[in-house]
Amino acid sequence: MHIALAPFRLAAGITEDDLVAASYDFEREFVRNQAGILSRTLLRDGEGGYADLVFFEDLAVIERVVEAERNSDVCAAFFSIMDGADEHRVYEVIKSYDPGQSPTP
């Protein structure tokens, strides 16, 4: 499993309500149609920043989704409300711990 973390700030004149509405459209019209995306969470920090956290089956899915984003109007609309949206980091999950389960080495 791989995780992409994309931090950003809102573009000038964009409100958090605008972000949530655009995020909903992005989720409904794009993300839900991409095989291999396991989950997605929109985050807010305490300093005016935001991030999109997306869990993918593997690195190949990330590459395919990034390519599909380039040709999507809903993606363009979602990314246009962000400042710094072109920067993201990808992490490979090396161990996951679930609440209620005993950790194993």
C-alpha positions as CSV (number, residue, x, y, z in Angstrom):
1,M,0.0,0.0,0.0
2,H,1.2,3.5,-0.7
3,I,0.0,6.9,0.6
4,A,0.1,10.3,-1.1
5,L,0.1,13.4,1.1
6,A,-0.6,16.6,-0.8
7,P,-0.4,19.8,1.4
8,F,-1.8,23.0,0.1
9,R,-3.2,26.4,1.0
10,L,-6.4,27.9,-0.4
11,A,-6.0,30.2,-3.3
12,A,-6.9,33.9,-2.8
13,G,-10.7,34.4,-2.3
14,I,-11.5,30.7,-1.7
15,T,-13.3,29.7,1.5
16,E,-13.2,26.4,3.3
17,D,-16.8,25.9,2.2
18,D,-15.6,26.3,-1.4
19,L,-13.0,23.7,-0.7
20,V,-15.4,21.2,0.8
21,A,-17.8,21.6,-2.1
22,A,-15.0,21.1,-4.7
23,S,-13.7,18.2,-2.8
24,Y,-17.1,16.5,-2.8
25,D,-17.3,16.9,-6.6
26,F,-13.8,15.6,-7.0
27,E,-14.6,12.6,-4.8
28,R,-17.9,11.8,-6.6
29,E,-16.9,12.5,-10.2
30,F,-13.3,11.4,-10.2
31,V,-12.0,9.5,-7.1
32,R,-14.9,7.0,-6.9
33,N,-14.2,6.0,-10.6
34,Q,-10.5,5.2,-10.0
35,A,-9.8,1.5,-9.2
36,G,-7.1,1.1,-6.6
37,I,-7.9,4.1,-4.5
38,L,-8.6,2.7,-1.0
39,S,-9.6,5.9,0.8
40,R,-9.2,9.6,0.9
41,T,-9.2,12.1,3.7
42,L,-9.2,15.9,3.5
43,L,-7.2,17.5,6.4
44,R,-6.9,20.9,8.0
45,D,-4.0,22.0,10.2
46,G,-4.1,24.7,12.9
47,E,-2.2,27.2,10.7
48,G,-4.4,27.8,7.7
49,G,-3.1,24.8,5.7
50,Y,-4.8,21.8,4.3
51,A,-3.8,18.4,2.9
52,D,-5.3,15.6,0.8
53,L,-4.3,12.2,2.2
54,V,-5.0,9.3,-0.2
55,F,-4.4,5.6,0.3
56,F,-3.6,3.6,-2.9
57,E,-3.2,-0.2,-3.5
58,D,0.3,0.4,-5.0
59,L,2.6,2.7,-6.7
60,A,1.3,1.8,-10.2
61,V,-2.2,3.0,-9.2
62,I,-0.7,6.4,-8.1
63,E,1.0,6.7,-11.5
64,R,-2.2,5.8,-13.4
65,V,-4.3,8.2,-11.3
66,V,-1.9,11.1,-11.7
67,E,-2.0,10.6,-15.5
68,A,-5.9,10.5,-15.4
69,E,-5.9,13.7,-13.4
70,R,-4.2,15.5,-16.2
71,N,-7.2,15.0,-18.5
72,S,-10.0,15.6,-16.1
73,D,-12.0,18.8,-15.9
74,V,-13.2,18.1,-12.3
75,C,-9.6,17.6,-11.2
76,A,-8.6,20.9,-12.9
77,A,-11.5,22.6,-11.0
78,F,-10.5,21.1,-7.7
79,F,-6.8,21.9,-8.1
80,S,-7.5,25.5,-9.2
81,I,-8.8,26.5,-5.8
82,M,-5.5,25.4,-4.2
83,D,-2.1,27.2,-3.9
84,G,0.7,24.7,-3.9
85,A,-1.4,21.7,-5.0
86,D,1.3,20.4,-7.4
87,E,3.5,19.3,-4.5
88,H,2.9,15.9,-3.0
89,R,4.9,13.2,-1.3
90,V,4.4,9.5,-1.6
91,Y,5.0,7.0,1.2
92,E,5.1,3.2,1.2
93,V,3.3,1.7,4.2
94,I,5.8,-0.6,5.9
95,K,3.6,-1.5,8.9
96,S,0.1,-0.7,9.8
97,Y,-1.4,-0.9,13.3
98,D,-5.2,-1.3,13.8
99,P,-6.9,-0.4,17.0
100,G,-8.3,-3.5,18.9
101,Q,-5.6,-5.8,17.4
102,S,-2.5,-6.9,19.1
103,P,0.6,-5.4,17.4
104,T,2.9,-7.9,15.8
105,P,6.6,-7.4,14.9
